[in-house]
Amino acid sequence: MSELYEKPVILLVEDDEDVREVLQEELGEEYCVFEAENGREALGMVEKTAPDLIVTDIMMPEMDGLELCRRLKSDELTSHVPVIMLTSRGSVENQLEGLETGADDYVSKPFHMPILAARIRNLLAARKQMRERFSGHELIVEPSEITVVSSDERLLQRAIGVVEEHLDDVDFNVEAFSSAMYMSRSTLYLKLKGLVGQTPQEFIRTLRLKCAAQLLIGSTDNMSEIAMRVGWLEPTHFSRAFKKQFGCSPSDYRNNHLER
């Protein structure tokens, strides 16, 4: 969910004002809904609104929904944003073409509102589950097991690999991270916030702590040695961060797992 708004953000792209009004009324209580009349206008709004999900019609002037989806999914900055397409009933060609451009789901017109609402909830729930899984207590994060588009799977794999290569580098920071990812700091920030709900700095810290947890179980190194191996100079700072992540001290974590 965008940090700027209290509710998940949906960008609604539809040239029919009546349809936009109905969707705004139906979705407005649960979501923060922004509107665009065509794909071109929507592209200009994406960076400003940072939508969690986009609902778009296909047939629109200036830029249709297919071209909009194609551009969104081919841009590393926006490829992670789920897209639902509204298609004409029985238009199998439109549905197929929409899915081929990278759309995550489609709903036929005239649509049944509970069905569209359920599709929206399901896609947002999948994203939320991925974020919670990454930021939670699980030790191993396998991007290939997460339901995301392939470009985002590759990006997560690359990001994890970059951080793991610099685990013991105490000077490894967001600037170095973004440089190694061949991205600007702002692009890396938006991608990681969208995919796992964390800033680049939080992403680095989370991976370091999860690697530390693995070392606590799989090695006999003392706390100071493990702290150094995952990029912490001060063992006390490491212990504090570890307890915040896992709910117990490194020593207790090791003892609890050795007793099992």
N, C-alpha and C positions, 0 to 999 in steps of 0.2 A: 504494500500500500504506500502511495506517495506520502512523503513526510509533510507536504504542504497542506494536505487535507485529512480530515478525520475519517473519511470513508473512502473505500476503493474508488478509483477514478475510471470512468468509462467515457470514451470518445465515440459519439454517435454520428455516423456519416450517412446522410440521407437527404436527397433533394426535395422530397415531398414534405412540406411543412406540417401537414396534418399527421403524418406518420411520426415525425419528430416530436410533435406535441404529445401524442399518445405515449410514446416510449419515455419521454421525459417525465410524464405524470406517473407512469407505472414503475419506473426505475429510480426516480428521484429521491424516494425516502431511504432506500438502501444504499444508493451510490451517489457519488458526485458526478453528474452527467454534463459533459460539454458537447456542443453541437457544431457540425460543419455541413455545408450544403453539397460539397463534392470532394473528390480526392485531393485536388490541389490545395483547397483550403485546409483540409485535414492535415496534410503534410506540414503546413506552416504552423499548426497548433500542437503537433506531437511533442516537440522539445519543450514548449512552454507548459503544457499540462501534464507531461509524463504519465500517460494513461496506463492503467493496469490491464486494460482490455479495450479492444476496438470492435464495434459493431458497424458493419458497412453494407449498404445496398450495392448491387452490381451496376445497374444502369443509371448513370449520372452524367451530366454535362461536364465539359472541361477535362475531367479525369475520372474514369469509372473505377468501380471497386476492385476489379481485377488488376489494373495497373497500380492502384494504391497498394494493394497487398503485395504485389511483386516488388515494389520499391521498398516497402517496410521490411520484408523478409530478406532482401538482398543487402540491406544496410546493417552493419554490425551494431550500430547504436540502437536500432529498433527491432531487430530480428527476434528478440525474446518476447515481444508483446503479442499475446494471443489475439487472433482475429476471427470473428464470427461473421459469415456472409449471409445476407438475406437474398434468397434467390426466388425466381418465379416458380410456382408449383409445377412439377413435372419437367422442369428444365434440367434434365440429367447432364446435358452438355455444360451448362453453367456451373452445376455443382462439381463436376469433374474438373473443369478448368480452374475453379476456385481452389479446390484442394491441391491441384498441381502447382498453383502459384504460392502455396504455403499456408493457405487458410487452415485454421485449427478445427473449425466446425462450420456447419451451415444450417440455416433454418429456412424452410420454404414459406413463401408468401401465398395467400394471406396467412400470417403466422398466428399460432395459439400462444398467447403471452406466457402462460405457465411453462411451456416448453422452452421458449427463449430464456426465461428467467432461470430455469434449471440448467441449461447449457452454460449460461454465464457463471452460475455458482460453481458448477463442476470444474470449469477451467481455472477459476480463481482459487478454488480449494486445492487443486493440483499444484499450483504455484506456491500456495501457502505451506503445503506439506513439504515441498522441496526446501523452502527456506528454513522451516522448523527442523527438518532432518539435518541440514548442514550446521545450524547453529546449536543443535542440541548435544547430547552426550555420546552419540555414536562416534566410534573412533575412526572408522574407515568411510570415506566418502568416495563412492564410485559413480562418476557422472553418467556412465553407460546404463546405470540402473534407474536413472531419473528420466521421467517422460518430458523431454524437451526437444526442440528441433535440433537437427544434427549440427548446425553451425554453433549453437549454444553449448551442445555437448562437447564439441571440440574446444571451444573457448574455456570452459570450466576445466577440462583436462589440462589445457596449456597453463592456465592460471595456477592450478594446484602444483603442476610440475615446476613452474618458475619459483614458487615459494619454497618448495621442498629443496630445490637446488641451493637456496640461500638460507637454510634453516639456522646455521650457526653464525651467520653474518649479522652482527649487532647493528651495523650501519645500513642494512637493507631497509629502505623506506618506500613510501608511496611513489616518489619520483623514480626510483630505480625499478620498482614494480611496473609502472606504466611504460617505462622505456623498454624493459624486457618484453612487454606484451605488444610493443609497437603501437601504442595507443596514447592519446592525450590523457591527462589526469581526469578530465571531466567525462570523457567517453568511458574510461575504465570504471569510474564511480557509478555512472548511470547503468552500465551493464551489470555490475556486481549487485547493486541495489535491486535491480529488476529481477535478477536470477536467484540470488540467495538472501536478499534483504540485508546485506551488510556493506559497509564502506570498504574500500581497499585496505585500510588500516585494520579494521575489524576482521577482515578475511585473513590477513597475515597472522594476526594474533590467534584466531581460532585454529588455524592449521598448525601453528607452532604448539599450541596447548594439546591438541589431539595427538600430535607426534610425541610430545612429552609423556602423555598417558600411555602410549604404546611402549615407550622406553622404560617407564616405571614397571611395567609388567614383564617386559622381555629382556631386561638387562639388570645387572647388579650395580650399576653406577649410582653414586650418591646424588643427593638433590642438587648440589652445586654443579656437579659434572653434567647432569641432565639439563639444568637451566642454561649452561653455556652451550650445550649441543643444539638447543632450540632458540638461541639468540638473546638470552637474558644475562646481563652482567651481574645483576643483584638477585641472589636467591630469595630474598624477602619479597621483592617485587614479583618474582616468578610465582612464589607460593600464594601470594594474594590474588594474582590473576587466575591461577589454577583453581583455587577454591571458588572463585566467582563463576567459573565455567562449569565445574563438576560438583560443586556443593560440599567438597571436603578437601582437606590438605593433601599434598602429594604423598606424604607418609601414610596417611589413613587410606588413601586410594590404593597404594601398593599393598598394604596389609590386608585390606578387604578382598583384593583379588587373589592374594596368595592363600587366603583361608578357604577359597572355594575349591 
